[in-house]
């Protein structure tokens, strides 16, 4: 099975004339199904799609990696264009999410910037499940990712508001897309808040496939310790991943280190990038 990945929104633009913003949106196409994975922070994915001649009305489903605004902010604009559409996500995607960094005086709302009722009125139909969800015969979501490594953790500045109290957000809603191919798994990450390696191991468990051909998307190695970056690299080597495309929250330091070690197996997956796998 061949897979075509088109990155419609990312922090950087790889080609002249494309728009970039802090966020991520990747169009995932196989012979079986076309899925829009995340929608970026605003409507710029529509402009980038138009520039590439991509008709988003051909998508079969939308999958949300988690409920942060930089992955869901384009959802209203997409629904206005495509109409009725199933949206697959974890139930925690609608929790009241905030960020509070040490250098910031106030907390900032970081959740989905629209009311669920508004999106449903535009044709959005939400399928919410913590379990892996079958998108097609060879494509599934991870569902809620088990945290098993000792060196990966969710950032402490990511918070949930429950009543009048703020608690740390475990990002239970963080999920990815997994495609089974003849040469191994292709794993598309949104942010991998619960850990890129945790996500890979989880994908192996739920599919029964140990081979990992490609990992593409946000790895949340920014900010991350040097130890976490190096252990992630060692694991990618041990898994013999053939293609690694970093996006969004991966950071320049981690991208540089992975590029140094993996060489031509690595690529920057930015806005305007199209790649066919395997």
Secondary structure, 3 states (H helix, E strand, C coil): CCEEEEEEECCCECCCCCCCCCCCEEEEECCCCEEEECCCCCCHHHHHHHHCCCCHHHCCEEECCCCCHHHHCCHHHHHHHHCCEEEEECHHHHCCEEECCCCCCCCEECCCCCCHHHHHHCCEEEEECCCCCEEECCEEECCCCCCCCCCCCCCCCEEEEECCEEEECCCCCCCCEEEEECCEEEEEECCCCCCHHHHHHHHHHHHCCCCEEEEEEECCCCCCCHHHHHHHHHHHHHCCCCEEEEEHHHCHHHHHHHHHHHHHHEEECCECCEEEEC
